[in-house]
């Protein structure tokens, strides 16, 4: 008989045998009790359908092709004179749009898709309201930027050289907003957040690719909140 694993605390349970990011939105995880439930044949059939969809979703999310229409449009509208190196940075950043959760302290020096993404993991990094909770593993803002440059460089370059946003900013030359090019980096005040310039929308507004805690994913937004911009030494310009 098909069985499915729930993790429960009091009357609150979460399915953990299916993709964790599908069931994380409204339930808290507390590893106090593990419970197995057996289902009727009809329920088993429904579970089989769910688990079949899980494999499809896992394949889809693990695919690093650009699946977001917004991301594809941004890539298609990059300036034709943009250097190939910058184009690769933007393209790599766009592969994760809508696919990877925000996770406080989340890092990845993995070439390609990180198999840990989406799996329930305890937040161990201090300094966040989420510390000590279990969430689908993903990236924080600096982890996202590091992953992009690490992948484009074939694993030879870590943007922050082992540090967070402050360190990443230190490896950039300050420029004005009028000098912005896709692939440059933008920062919140006091280096509390980082994003990658992705280009411009049809109205000429600059677009930023970043892993945002408030939106719990890799997203494309305007420049709201970003107050400074830097040119990574990575480009050698």
N, C-alpha and C positions, 0 to 999 in steps of 0.2 A: 504494500500500500504506500502511495506517495505521502511523504511527510514534509512539513515545512517548519522551520525553526523561528520562534518568536523570542525576543528578549523583553522581559516584563518587569515593571516595578509598580506594585499596587495594581490598579486597574488599567494601567497604561502599558500597551504592548507594541512592539515594532517587529515587522517581518525583517529578518536579516539574511534569509537565504536567497532573496531576490535582490535586484540592484539597490543598494542602500540609498542612492540619491533619488530613487522614485518614491521613497516612503519617509523621507526625512523632514518634510515641510512642517508638520504640526505636532510631532511627538518627540519627547525627550528620552534619551537612552540612559538607563542606570543598570549596571551589570549586577543586579542582586539576585535574579532568578532566571533560569533557562527553562523554557517550557516547550514540549513537543505536542502538536495537535494532529490527530488523525481525522481524515475527512471522508465523506461519503463518495461513492463513485462519481456522482455528478460534480461534486466539488473538486475531486481529483482531476476531472477533465478540464475544469476551468483553470486549475493550477498548472496543468500541463501546458495550456495555451499561454498562460502568463509567463512561464519559464521559457517557452519557445520565443516569445516576444523579447524576453530578457537577453537572449543570445543575439537577437537582431539588433537590439539597442546597444548592447556592448560593442558589437562590431561597428555600428554607426558612430558611436562616440569615440571609439578608438581609432577611427579613420581620420588621418590628418589632412584630408582634402578640405577645401574651403566650402562648407555647406550652407553658410548663412548668406542670403541674398544681399544683405547690407554689406557684408564683408567682401563679397565678390564684386559688387559695384565699386567699392572703395579701391580695390586692387586694379580694376579695369581703368579707373580714372587717374591713376598715378601719372605724373608728368613724364612724357616720353624721354626727356633728357636726364631723368633720374638715374643715378649710378646703379649698376647691377647689385652692388653690395647693399645699398640702402633698400632696393626693391626686395631683396631676399629677406631682410629684417622685417619689413612690413608684411610680406607674404607669410612668413613663419608665425608672426604674431596673430594674424588673422585665422590661422588654422585652429586656434583654440577658442574662438568666439562662440559663446553659448554652450561650451562643452565641459569646462572645468570649474568646479566650485571654488569660492574663496575659502581659504583655510588659514587661520592665524598661525604664522610660523611655517607655512607650507613651502618647501623647497624641492627642487628636482634637478639633478644633474644627470638626466637620462636622455639619450638620443632617441627622439621619437616619442611615442605615447608611453607614459608612465603607468604601469599596471596597478599602482597603488591608488590612482585617482578614482574617486567615487566609492572607495571602501571605507566603512566606518572606522574611524581612528580617533583616539583621544587627543584633544588639544593640550599639549604639554608646555608650550611656550607661555611664559608669564606675560601679564600686562593686558589681557583682554577679558571681557565679560564671558567669552566662550571658553576660557582656560578651565580645564577639568571636565569639559563636556565631550561627548562623542559626536563627530560630524563626518560627512563624506570628505575624504582627503582630497586636497587640491593644492592651490598655490596662494600665497599672499602676493601683494603688488610687486615687491622686489624679487620674489621667487619667480614670478612670471617673466619679468624683464631678463633675469639671469638665464632662464630656460631658453628664451628666444635667441639671445646672443650665443649661448653655448651650443645650440643646435646649428645655427648658421655657420659657426666657426668649426663645426665638426668636432666639438669638444675641447678646443684649444684655448677658448677665451671665456672667462667668467667676468661679467660686467662689473660686479661689485668687488671682485677679488676677495671673495669670502665674507664681505660685509653686507649690510642692508642698504636702505635708500641713501643714507648719509654718505656711505662709501661710494655708491654708484654715482652720486652727484659729484663727488670729488674727482672722478675719472671723466669729467666732462669739462669742456670750455664754455663759459657763459656766452650766450648770444642773445640778440633781441628777437622778439616775436616776428618781426618783419623778415628775419633771416631764416625762419623755420623751414626745414625740409622734412619730408617723410623719413622716419628713422631716427630723428632727434628725440631727446627725452624731455619730459616736462615734469614739474614737481609742485606739490602743495607747499604752503608755508612750513618752515621748520623741517622740511624733508619728511613729512609724515605720509606721503603717498607719491607714487611714480607712475608715469604712463609713457607710451610711445606715440609719437606723431604718426598718424596713418595717412594723412592727406587732407582733402577738403571736400565738403559736400557741394551740391549744385549751386547753393547760394554763396559759396566762397567761405564758409565757416570751417575753421580748422577742426579736424576730427582726431580724437585720442583713443587709442586702444589700451585698455588697462584692466587689471583684475580688481574689481571693486567690491569692498565688503558690503556696502549698502545694497548692491544689486546681486551679490552672491554669485558672481560669475565673471568671466572675461567678456567685456562689453566694449562697444564703440559709443562714445559720447562726445559732446562739445568740450570746450576748455574750462567750463565752470569749475572753480576751485583750484585750478592750476595757475600758479602765479609766476613761475620762472621756467626758463627753458635752457637746456644745455646740449652741446654737440659732443657726443662720445669720442674720446681719443681713439677708439677702436677704428674709426674711419681713416685716421691718419691725415685728416684735412687741416 
